Amino acid sequence: MPNRFAKAFALSAFVSAMVAVVSVADESKPTVKTDAKKESDAKKTWHWPKVVISKETTYFTEPLRPDGGVDYVAALNRKYSQGVTPENNAAVALWQAAGPKELDSKIRKRYFEMLGIAELPETGDYLVEVWDMPEFKIHDIKSAGSKSAMPTWADQLSYATYNSWTEDEFPLLALSLQRSAKPMRVLAEGLSRSRFFAPLEPLDCSSEIIGRLANDGSRQIASDLSLRAMHEARDATVADKWRDAMMLYRLERLLSQRCFMVDWLLSIYSSDTARRAAAAISQNEKITADEAKKCQGQLLRLPPMRSLSSICDEGDRCYVIETMMMLASTKDSKDIFDIIDPEQEKHEVRAAAFKRLIADENVDWTEFLRSFNTRRDRLVAALKCPITNQTLAKLATLQNEAKQRANAAANWVLSKTPDPTRPLTPQAKALCLVDLMEQSQIFLYGPTVRIDLKRQTDESLAVLAFALAGYRAEHQGKYPETLVELAPKYIDGIPKDPITNGEFRYKSDGDGYLLYGVGYNGRDDGGRGPANMPESATFKQRIDWDDVVIRTPPKKTK
């Protein structure tokens, strides 16, 4: 089903990806195909302005387009395909499992040639989605044994992604997994590969920007794997369930190899359920100490995620450059909220200044690129800081400085009585453009750093949960009084809370426990967060309380 993710500039990319992280059912909803995509793809032909091509201005210096600008599609495809073969590329397995229906038929042959495989047929033994099954009736899906139907199938899908579920509860979801068994085996083998290269769509570079990334079905695959991981199959063993969870973890790591921030955020979505599944497996009464140790070891041996600094340094840098070069050519700056400013109250002033400069024929675009890259280098340096709190502090400082520069630039450009001693030269106009857009570029990364901290917290909690499971298996179903008792037999060392660099909170009542770290707010909310929210919580409390929690016995999430 249609599920394209257009690359968007700065804030729009962040918002789009965040929607993907928190929403399953809405995006999975069947849609009616229209010509809207064709209309949106009919972009105005544009040409690079005259600029000096160098590492300091364009980052990549080759290959070049016919108009003399850098062909970023070819440059990024060339770099990220180095050393990639069909045998080590997990993206090949994703296509083979999902099928080519999401890929524009006009480019399929060339696209699959870039992957090094034959063009996939339109129909085949691909993953079966519930909405594609003949048994599917969107207004008549009922839970077995229930007196009333759930509001929609999408509610079932969303629930089953966050909670353990059985075939009796959601028979159609179970049937879709059963019919997808063969492509799932293809996927399982593919996710053991070490590389992930999904080419940027090889379209006409004179009219397209690098935002066009072919949808490889990774989000839908993540949804299917999530259903499998949370499915309480009658004959499933601990090893079976852990295999499904590890497929999600591996998908996350592989997707993070791509070069854009929106892809990195989507990779987090891919393993969001894996962390819930890991917690559920650790709480399984049948898990042995050896099984718990094996699960813990595989978690600890996962390859690292791609760093945010490298994404900022390369893929996102190139996207911003090419988008600005397109605006310089087309002068089309109608929809620029995300380019200019995340602060609504300042948007109109800065947007007006930005539009005036974009329409100006007398802007030094070489100076713009040189200044933009210098500022981008400062942002990359901040993201490379090894201590996260220092990174966030540096980002805040950069954003405050950028805000002041943006306000000054807008006032200067829109001044009715310009200062004759300080004229808006072509170089000055270029610097004003950088000033006007810089804050929104920085704005993207603060929340993303916090998302990564949440991911690290989830993973550390899962490691601890398996240590606790191993302890329980050898102590007649009882948990330790403190986490210290786990080391060194059940875990080599107790991990720290990545957000505070302090101890994780742990409370045991013998037969169960509450294990948590503080969330984004950096405050101990007593173990109250999305996974452990009291029914009496007010709306404000549900927003404010954000501890990252594993609780056993677990509570069902509505």
SVG drawing of the C-alpha trace seen along z (x, -y; Angstrom):
<svg xmlns="http://www.w3.org/2000/svg" viewBox="-22 -56 59 82">
<polyline fill="none" stroke="black" stroke-width="0.4" points="0.0,0.0 1.2,-3.5 3.7,-4.5 6.2,-7.0 8.4,-9.2 9.4,-12.4 12.5,-14.0 11.6,-17.3 13.6,-20.2 14.7,-20.4 11.6,-20.6 9.3,-19.0 11.6,-15.9 11.6,-15.8 7.8,-16.1 7.2,-13.5 9.5,-11.0 8.1,-11.6 4.6,-10.8 6.1,-7.6 7.7,-6.8 4.5,-7.1 1.8,-6.0 1.3,-2.6 -2.4,-2.3 -2.9,-5.7 -0.1,-5.2 -1.2,-1.7 -4.7,-2.6 -5.8,-1.6 -5.9,-4.5 -7.4,-5.2 -4.8,-5.8 -5.1,-9.1 -3.0,-11.2 -1.8,-13.4 1.6,-11.9 2.0,-12.6 1.0,-16.2 3.5,-16.6 6.2,-15.0 5.8,-17.4 8.4,-19.8 9.6,-22.8 12.8,-22.3 15.6,-24.1 19.3,-24.7 22.2,-25.3 23.2,-29.0 26.8,-29.8 28.9,-28.8 32.5,-27.8 32.5,-24.0 34.8,-23.0 34.9,-21.0 34.2,-24.3 31.1,-25.1 29.4,-22.0 31.0,-19.3 31.0,-16.8 32.8,-18.1 31.7,-15.4 30.0,-14.0 28.6,-17.1 25.2,-17.7 24.9,-19.0 24.3,-22.5 27.6,-22.4 26.1,-21.7 26.9,-18.7 24.8,-15.6 24.1,-14.7 22.0,-11.6 24.9,-10.1 27.5,-11.2 25.6,-9.7 24.7,-6.5 28.3,-6.1 29.6,-6.6 27.1,-4.4 27.3,-1.5 31.0,-1.0 31.7,2.5 28.0,3.5 27.0,6.6 23.6,8.4 24.9,11.0 25.7,8.5 23.0,5.9 20.0,6.3 18.0,3.9 17.8,6.6 16.1,8.9 13.6,6.2 12.6,5.8 12.4,9.6 10.2,9.9 7.9,6.9 7.8,6.9 8.2,3.9 4.8,2.4 5.9,-0.7 8.5,-1.5 7.6,-3.6 7.4,-1.2 9.3,-3.6 12.5,-3.2 12.3,0.4 14.6,1.9 17.4,-0.7 16.8,-0.7 17.2,3.1 20.3,2.9 21.8,0.6 21.0,3.2 22.7,5.9 19.6,8.1 17.0,8.8 13.8,6.8 11.3,8.3 7.9,9.3 4.8,7.3 3.2,10.3 4.9,13.1 5.3,14.7 5.5,11.4 4.4,10.3 0.7,10.4 -1.0,7.4 -4.3,7.8 -6.0,5.2 -5.1,7.1 -6.7,10.4 -10.1,11.4 -11.3,12.0 -10.7,8.4 -13.8,6.3 -12.9,2.9 -16.2,2.3 -16.7,5.9 -13.7,7.1 -14.5,8.4 -12.5,9.8 -13.2,13.5 -15.2,14.1 -16.0,10.4 -19.5,9.1 -18.7,6.0 -16.4,5.1 -13.4,2.9 -14.0,-0.5 -11.8,0.3 -9.2,2.9 -6.6,0.1 -7.2,0.1 -6.5,3.9 -3.3,3.3 -2.2,0.6 -3.0,2.6 -1.3,5.7 1.9,3.8 2.1,2.6 0.7,5.6 0.9,9.4 -1.9,10.8 -3.3,14.2 -4.9,15.7 -8.2,15.8 -8.2,12.1 -7.2,11.0 -7.6,13.9 -7.1,11.9 -3.8,10.5 -2.7,14.0 -3.8,15.2 -1.8,12.5 1.3,13.6 0.7,17.2 0.4,16.4 3.7,14.3 5.7,17.2 7.9,17.7 8.8,14.1 9.5,13.7 12.1,16.5 13.7,14.5 13.6,11.4 15.2,13.2 18.1,14.3 18.5,10.9 18.6,9.1 21.7,11.0 23.6,9.2 26.0,6.4 25.2,3.6 22.2,1.6 22.2,-0.3 18.9,-1.5 19.7,-3.7 18.2,-7.2 15.8,-7.1 17.8,-7.5 15.5,-10.0 16.3,-13.0 18.6,-15.1 17.7,-18.3 14.2,-18.3 14.5,-16.3 16.2,-16.9 17.7,-14.3 14.6,-14.1 13.3,-11.3 14.2,-8.1 12.6,-4.9 10.3,-3.4 11.7,0.1 8.8,1.1 10.9,0.9 8.2,-0.7 5.6,1.8 8.1,4.6 8.8,3.1 5.1,3.2 4.8,6.8 7.8,7.8 6.3,6.0 3.1,8.0 5.2,11.2 7.2,10.2 4.1,9.5 2.1,12.5 1.7,15.1 1.7,18.1 0.6,21.4 3.7,23.3 6.2,20.4 9.4,21.0 11.5,18.4 14.0,18.8 11.3,18.2 10.1,15.0 13.6,13.7 14.4,14.4 11.6,12.0 12.7,9.4 16.3,9.6 15.0,9.1 13.7,5.7 16.9,4.8 18.9,5.7 16.5,3.8 17.0,0.7 20.8,0.9 20.7,1.5 18.3,-1.3 20.5,-3.7 23.2,-3.2 21.3,-5.5 22.3,-9.1 19.3,-11.2 17.9,-12.2 14.4,-11.1 15.7,-7.6 17.6,-7.5 14.3,-8.4 12.4,-5.7 15.0,-3.2 14.1,-4.0 10.5,-3.1 11.7,0.2 12.9,1.4 10.5,-0.4 8.5,2.8 11.7,4.9 12.3,3.2 8.7,4.1 9.1,7.6 12.5,8.0 10.8,7.0 8.0,9.4 10.4,12.3 12.5,11.5 9.3,11.8 8.4,15.2 8.2,17.7 9.7,20.4 12.9,18.6 16.0,20.3 19.1,18.6 21.1,19.8 18.4,18.4 18.4,15.1 22.2,14.9 22.1,15.6 19.5,12.9 21.5,10.4 24.7,11.3 23.1,10.8 21.8,7.4 25.3,6.3 26.9,7.4 24.6,5.4 26.6,3.1 26.4,-0.6 23.8,-3.0 25.1,-5.5 26.1,-8.7 23.9,-11.7 27.0,-13.8 27.8,-11.9 24.2,-12.3 24.3,-16.0 27.7,-16.2 26.8,-14.5 23.3,-13.5 21.4,-16.3 24.0,-18.9 23.8,-17.9 20.0,-18.0 19.9,-21.5 22.5,-22.7 20.6,-21.2 17.2,-22.5 18.6,-26.0 20.1,-25.8 16.7,-24.8 15.1,-27.8 17.8,-30.1 16.8,-28.9 13.1,-28.6 12.5,-31.6 9.6,-29.4 9.5,-30.1 5.8,-29.8 6.1,-27.1 9.1,-27.9 7.9,-27.7 10.2,-24.8 13.2,-26.4 12.9,-29.6 11.8,-29.3 10.3,-26.9 9.0,-30.0 5.6,-30.8 5.5,-34.4 8.6,-35.3 7.7,-33.4 6.0,-36.1 8.9,-38.6 11.6,-36.1 9.6,-34.6 9.2,-38.0 12.9,-38.6 13.7,-35.2 11.4,-35.6 12.8,-38.9 16.3,-37.5 15.4,-34.4 13.7,-36.6 16.8,-38.8 19.0,-38.2 22.0,-39.7 23.0,-37.1 26.5,-35.7 25.6,-32.0 29.2,-30.9 29.4,-33.0 26.1,-31.5 27.5,-27.9 30.8,-28.8 29.1,-30.4 26.4,-27.7 29.1,-24.9 31.1,-26.8 28.0,-27.0 27.2,-23.4 30.7,-22.4 30.0,-24.0 26.8,-22.0 28.6,-18.8 31.3,-19.5 28.6,-20.0 27.1,-16.7 30.4,-14.9 30.8,-15.9 31.1,-12.5 29.1,-13.8 25.4,-14.2 24.6,-16.9 27.4,-19.0 26.1,-18.3 22.6,-19.6 24.2,-22.7 26.2,-23.4 23.1,-23.0 21.2,-25.4 24.0,-28.0 24.2,-27.7 20.4,-28.0 20.3,-31.2 23.1,-32.7 21.3,-31.8 18.0,-33.3 19.7,-36.6 21.3,-36.6 18.0,-35.7 16.2,-38.6 19.0,-41.0 19.1,-39.7 15.3,-40.1 15.4,-43.6 18.2,-44.5 16.7,-43.1 13.2,-44.6 14.5,-48.0 12.6,-50.9 15.5,-53.2 18.6,-51.2 22.0,-52.3 24.0,-53.7 27.2,-52.8 26.1,-49.2 24.7,-48.2 23.2,-44.9 26.0,-43.7 25.7,-40.3 27.9,-38.8 25.8,-40.4 22.6,-39.1 24.1,-35.6 25.0,-35.8 21.5,-37.0 20.1,-34.0 22.3,-31.7 21.3,-33.6 17.6,-33.3 17.6,-29.6 20.3,-28.5 18.1,-28.3 15.7,-25.7 18.6,-23.6 19.9,-23.5 16.4,-23.0 16.1,-19.6 18.9,-18.0 18.1,-18.8 15.0,-16.6 16.7,-13.9 19.6,-13.7 17.0,-13.1 15.3,-10.4 18.7,-8.6 19.0,-8.9 15.6,-7.2 16.7,-4.5 19.9,-3.9 17.8,-3.8 15.4,-1.2 18.3,1.0 20.1,0.8 16.8,1.6 16.4,4.7 19.9,5.9 19.1,5.5 15.7,7.2 17.5,10.4 19.9,10.3 16.9,10.1 15.3,13.0 18.4,15.1 18.5,14.4 14.8,15.3 15.3,18.6 17.9,19.7 16.1,18.3 12.7,20.0 10.9,17.2 12.2,14.4 13.9,11.2 16.9,9.6 16.5,6.8 19.0,4.6 20.6,4.5 24.0,4.9 23.2,8.6 23.2,9.2 26.9,8.6 29.1,10.4 27.2,13.7 24.2,12.4 25.7,9.3 29.3,8.1 28.5,4.6 25.4,2.6 24.8,0.0 24.2,-3.7 21.1,-5.7 22.2,-7.4 20.2,-10.5 21.5,-11.2 24.7,-9.1 23.4,-7.9 21.9,-4.7 18.7,-3.2 15.8,-3.0 14.8,0.4 12.1,1.6 11.4,5.3 8.5,7.0 9.9,10.5 7.6,11.8 7.8,8.6 9.8,5.4 9.7,1.9 12.8,0.9 13.1,-2.5 15.2,-5.4 14.2,-9.1 12.9,-10.3 13.5,-13.4 12.6,-15.7 15.6,-14.4 13.3,-14.1 12.4,-11.0 8.6,-10.7 8.4,-7.7 8.3,-5.2 5.4,-6.8 5.6,-7.1 3.8,-5.8 4.5,-2.2 3.3,-2.6 0.7,-5.3 -1.9,-5.2 -5.5,-5.4 -6.1,-8.4 -3.4,-10.5 -4.5,-13.9 -3.9,-15.0 -1.1,-17.2 0.5,-14.4 0.3,-12.1 2.3,-14.7 4.8,-15.5 5.5,-12.0 8.0,-10.3 10.0,-7.8 11.2,-4.8 9.9,-1.8 9.9,2.0 7.4,3.4 6.7,7.0 4.1,8.3 3.3,5.9 0.3,3.8 -1.7,3.8 -1.4,0.6 -4.6,-0.9"/>
</svg>
